[in-house]
Amino acid sequence: MTHLALKVLSGVDTTNQFYGKLKENIELKNVSCLSEVQPEDFVVVDAKSVIGKEGDSYNQLCAKLGEGTSVLFLDADADCRKMLGKYLGFNKEGESVALFVKPQGKNAKKYSIFDLSNSKPTKVKSQMISSKSDKIIENDFELKTDSKVISKNVMDMFYGDIMEGHINAAEDNDIPPDVEYKQWVYGIYYDWSSSERDKWKSYTPREQDTYGRVTYIVQAFKDVAVTGDFQWIYMDCNGMWCTSKTGAGMNENNHDERGWSIGSIEISIPTPSDNGVNLKVYDCSPKNINGVKSYTSSVSFEVGYDTGNFSYSESCTEDITDWSITLKTDNDWLFQQNSPYHGSIEDFPDDSIDYNAGKARHEIKSLPTLSTTAVDFDTKSVWFNNSVSTNTIYIRPDLTVKYNYEALKNEWPTWEAMFWWNYHYGTESFSIDLSQVS
């Protein structure tokens, strides 16, 4: 087990929200310079002071990362992240309250990165529709957020992940040492709560702490081929979406009121381009899935190097009970509830209502466990280019999550129901420096 020694470089803003979390949970040792930090240490630094610009501090910090030191950057703005990206060969646009980087070994080819940042949706679209087909558009607006406001539950998850990442990170040896490649494992938390909606009869869809977490794994390989060298780009989106940060599930799950449930998740990754020329799509997974309890996403490709060939393959199996997957186009997947109605529906879901003769009332049918608790999902994408490039390419996954809420009022001899839904939209932008595998 790696020795845990948490050190704090002078200059850190002690009012940082996550610094307070650290101080509550672990003993911190102040140090005045990076020379006091050992390779096995975990050091906390002020991003602007250390990597705000090129100079001695930046060079010393890069040297520590090269030794395998875990580094937690506080208050990393866009300029700081760009500077760090020059060293890592990888960057995501935006700002971070805290950004954790763990090299997997000395002079690492693999990095684990966890980001505590503004992960609010960039846009929310809402609607409510009654069983009498009366549509009401409630909201369609750009969401304004404060990047410094992070929920306690998300901070708890981030804290657990970075401690686990520091202690248990190990250098993997599954790829031959002569293969030229880089891997970046990037974890981010989506604090996408469903908001309270207008009251209908005696029912009010209250705010619910729905959230998600996604790990984006990006790998770049140089392929030494007889017909000419080129590069592979691989991305894995592995995520989990939950109806509650505390595990309590939906606010309501009764015969006359159910929500907020997870209706659908769409992941779309436009084909990256290199200097205006699109990379070629080699493979993507999973394909169309319906009527099964689990699915496996898997890809494989051959990488040539100076002394041989290496077969790279990855696979992941997840539960998909009462859900389906539609591959709409290359690298565009729609995961959605499939029973008792399609979760992506925007009209009133007529199939959601049933009559209980024993109790002489209409009821909302029960929803799948995945919809009421949590959905795990995984997608894999592989691209390649025609020749070795030293340019920077951008991968921009689009994420869309839909929440549903339904209430029913029995008013003998008839009934009426209302269906609310929220779409939450977000886009990430990852830059990959291909010169690192040239």
Buried (B, 14 or more C-beta within 10 A) or exposed (E): EBEEBBBBBEEBEEEBBBBEBBEEEEEBEEBEEBEEBBBBBBBBBBBBBBBBEEEEBBEBBBEBBBBBBBBBBBBBBEBBBBBBBEBBBBBBBBBBBBBBBBBBBEEBBBBBBBBBBBBBBEBBBBBBBBBEEEEEEBEEEEBEEEBEEBBEBBBEBBBEBBBEBBBEBEEEEEBEEEBBBBBBBBBBBBBBBBBEBEEBEEBBBBEBBBBBBBBBBBBBBBBBEEEEBBBBBBBBBBBBBBBBBEEEBBBBBEBBBBBBBBBBBBBBBBEBEBEEEEBEBBBBBBEEBEEEEEBEBBBEBEBBBEEEEBEBEBEBEBBBEBBBBBBEEBBBBBBBBBBBBBBBBBEBBEEBBEEEEEEEBBBBBBBBEBBBBBBBBBBBBBBBBEEBBEBBBBBBBBBBBBBBBBBBBBEEEEBBBBBBBBBBBBBBEBBBBBEBBB
